[in-house]
Amino acid sequence: MDVGLDEGQALLVGGARDFARSELLERDRRWDETDETVAEVLPALAEMGFLNICIPQELGGLGCSYETYVRILHEIAYASPSTAVTLSVHNMVGNILAVWAQEPKRSEWLGRWGGTESFAAFAVSEAGAGSDPASSTTKTEKVAGGWKISGEKMWITNGLTGSWFLTMARTAPKSEGKVFSAFLVPGDAPGLERAPMHGKMGIRGSETAVISYDEVFCPDNHLVGPEGKAMQVFMSGLDGGRLGIAAQATGIAEACLDEMVSYARERKQFGQLIGRFQAIQTMIADSAVELAAAKELILRAARYIDAGKTSPAASAQAKLFASEAANRIAYRAVQVHGGSGYVHEYRVEQLYRDARVTTIYEGTSEIQRIVIARSVLRQ
Ligand SMILES: Cc1cc2nc3c(=O)[nH]c(=O)nc-3n(C[C@H](O)[C@H](O)[C@H](O)COP(=O)(O)OP(=O)(O)OC[C@H]3O[C@@H](n4cnc5c(N)ncnc54)[C@H](O)[C@@H]3O)c2cc1C
């Protein structure tokens, strides 16, 4: 993915690659087996500038384009898919604030976005509201100086140590339709409780939590975007967010391909290296092509965002293709390893599980197809 980068971008992406492979890879393997999480590397991620990748430089961010951002996330995901989703969600919230928050709060929040004390979560999904966020039941009551929020959010990434929760809640009665607003809720607000969700198939180093709001007070100036416009706020963020997940998927896929190739170069059967069998070569070739295609779709969608063009369909195409391809590639990686691919000692076993969620969160593959089809039918 390094082709076409200027010197500064190449340094950042190369730095991410070195950091990820030296500091995250071993830890990610440990997080898969224990209750420990990415939280332990937050200070190092902050030090590298990875908590405010696209935030403008005048506010202390790295000021990267989306094109550079997705390349950084790809490198992180290669070594640690759990860290990649952690960063993707936190950075997505920052990118949303950069567009929708009002001054002076915008500068106040983003000026500190690169520090661990600003670690953020995106709280939309509920037990009964996943693909259809408009069926959320989290509600508000208008009080002097702000709002009281009550309800329960589920599946919230970064939910255990997050300091901010960008929360979607209803701000008008159901009879008035889909009237939701976005609030930046402080994690230490009285009435906000968090509980870990255990038993995930993969990305076990990433925090996933249930967040309950019991009349949590949120001041008026923590409203993000106009009142009643949460759908626009969240959907605009998801264009970039979906690219973060797509880059997570290609990072996983590239790691799978590298594992496949090195195993094919060392494992012998029938007196020869398995890499000499055409069946194995086909799996490697198909994976290399799909990976290259996925990266191109991601870069294309990132360039749309960098050019200030709205293209939900381009992000949806990238996310759909990259996540489905990552799952196919992970499947082949296990297959190339034979029985060894089925045990934890070999990394492909974990990557196979880590890849699975990429077709589910930030919009399932079925939802991406709806976004794409609507756009094609409109043209
Ligand atoms: C590890 C993890 C982390 C997550 N992190 C976050 C987070 O940080 N913040 C957050 O808000 N959410 C988060 N989520 C939630 C995630 O976005 C939802 O799980 C996802 O949107 C799917 O919703 P659901 O699980 O309710 O499935 P459902 O919406 O119930 O879908 C079930 C099935 O029905 C299909 N389906 C639904 N509607 C349609 C339709 N109209 N047409 C065709 N098929 C359809 C789906 O594609 C799927 O196959 C996370 C989820 C996981 C697993």
The ligand as a Tripos MOL2 file, in Angstrom:
@<TRIPOS>MOLECULE
LIG
   53    58     1     0     0
SMALL
NO_CHARGES

@<TRIPOS>ATOM
      1 C1        -17.3340   -7.1010   18.5090 C.3       1 LIG1
      2 C2        -18.3870   -6.0880   18.1750 C.ar      1 LIG1
      3 C3        -18.1190   -4.7360   18.3780 C.ar      1 LIG1
      4 C4        -19.0990   -3.7710   18.0940 C.ar      1 LIG1
      5 N1        -18.8410   -2.4460   18.3630 N.ar      1 LIG1
      6 C5        -19.8500   -1.5350   18.2670 C.ar      1 LIG1
      7 C6        -19.6680   -0.1730   18.6900 C.ar      1 LIG1
      8 O1        -18.5710    0.2260   19.0930 O.2       1 LIG1
      9 N2        -20.7280    0.6640   18.6490 N.ar      1 LIG1
     10 C7        -21.9490    0.2750   18.1950 C.ar      1 LIG1
     11 O2        -22.8520    1.1110   18.1970 O.2       1 LIG1
     12 N3        -22.1500   -1.0000   17.7720 N.ar      1 LIG1
     13 C8        -21.1490   -1.9140   17.7960 C.ar      1 LIG1
     14 N4        -21.3440   -3.2230   17.3870 N.ar      1 LIG1
     15 C9        -22.6670   -3.6150   16.9200 C.3       1 LIG1
     16 C10       -22.7140   -3.9200   15.4470 C.3       1 LIG1
     17 O3        -22.6230   -2.7200   14.7050 O.3       1 LIG1
     18 C11       -23.9910   -4.7150   15.1690 C.3       1 LIG1
     19 O4        -23.7900   -6.0120   15.7270 O.3       1 LIG1
     20 C12       -24.2970   -4.8110   13.6920 C.3       1 LIG1
     21 O5        -24.6900   -3.5740   13.1770 O.3       1 LIG1
     22 C13       -25.4170   -5.8340   13.4170 C.3       1 LIG1
     23 O6        -26.5020   -5.6180   14.2710 O.3       1 LIG1
     24 P1        -27.1330   -6.8570   15.0890 P.3       1 LIG1
     25 O7        -26.0200   -7.5720   15.7500 O.co2     1 LIG1
     26 O8        -28.2260   -6.3520   15.9100 O.co2     1 LIG1
     27 O9        -27.6950   -7.8250   13.9610 O.3       1 LIG1
     28 P2        -29.1290   -7.6680   13.2580 P.3       1 LIG1
     29 O10       -29.3260   -6.2840   12.8020 O.co2     1 LIG1
     30 O11       -30.1560   -8.2700   14.1390 O.co2     1 LIG1
     31 O12       -28.9300   -8.5900   11.9710 O.3       1 LIG1
     32 C14       -29.1170  -10.0160   11.9910 C.3       1 LIG1
     33 C15       -29.0200  -10.5020   10.5340 C.3       1 LIG1
     34 O13       -30.0800   -9.9130    9.7610 O.3       1 LIG1
     35 C16       -29.5390   -9.2410    8.6360 C.3       1 LIG1
     36 N5        -30.3640   -8.0650    8.3190 N.ar      1 LIG1
     37 C17       -30.7910   -7.0940    9.1640 C.ar      1 LIG1
     38 N6        -31.5150   -6.1690    8.4920 N.ar      1 LIG1
     39 C18       -31.5250   -6.5700    7.1890 C.ar      1 LIG1
     40 C19       -32.0890   -6.0430    5.9870 C.ar      1 LIG1
     41 N7        -32.7790   -4.8950    5.9680 N.pl3     1 LIG1
     42 N8        -31.9050   -6.7300    4.8250 N.ar      1 LIG1
     43 C20       -31.1910   -7.8880    4.8170 C.ar      1 LIG1
     44 N9        -30.6330   -8.4360    5.9110 N.ar      1 LIG1
     45 C21       -30.7900   -7.7800    7.0820 C.ar      1 LIG1
     46 C22       -28.1380   -8.8290    9.0790 C.3       1 LIG1
     47 O14       -27.3020   -8.5610    7.9590 O.3       1 LIG1
     48 C23       -27.7080  -10.0540    9.8530 C.3       1 LIG1
     49 O15       -27.3040  -11.0590    8.9610 O.3       1 LIG1
     50 C24       -20.3510   -4.1810   17.5870 C.ar      1 LIG1
     51 C25       -20.5920   -5.5410   17.3440 C.ar      1 LIG1
     52 C26       -19.6260   -6.4970   17.6280 C.ar      1 LIG1
     53 C27       -19.9210   -7.9450   17.3620 C.3       1 LIG1
@<TRIPOS>BOND
     1     1     2 1
     2     2     3 ar
     3     2    52 ar
     4     3     4 ar
     5     4     5 ar
     6     4    50 ar
     7     5     6 ar
     8     6     7 ar
     9     6    13 1
    10     7     8 2
    11     7     9 ar
    12     9    10 ar
    13    10    11 2
    14    10    12 ar
    15    12    13 ar
    16    13    14 ar
    17    14    15 1
    18    14    50 ar
    19    15    16 1
    20    16    17 1
    21    16    18 1
    22    18    19 1
    23    18    20 1
    24    20    21 1
    25    20    22 1
    26    22    23 1
    27    23    24 1
    28    24    25 2
    29    24    26 1
    30    24    27 1
    31    27    28 1
    32    28    29 2
    33    28    30 1
    34    28    31 1
    35    31    32 1
    36    32    33 1
    37    33    34 1
    38    33    48 1
    39    34    35 1
    40    35    36 1
    41    35    46 1
    42    36    37 ar
    43    36    45 ar
    44    37    38 ar
    45    38    39 ar
    46    39    40 ar
    47    39    45 ar
    48    40    41 1
    49    40    42 ar
    50    42    43 ar
    51    43    44 ar
    52    44    45 ar
    53    46    47 1
    54    46    48 1
    55    48    49 1
    56    50    51 ar
    57    51    52 ar
    58    52    53 1
@<TRIPOS>SUBSTRUCTURE
     1 LIG1         1 GROUP 0 **** ****
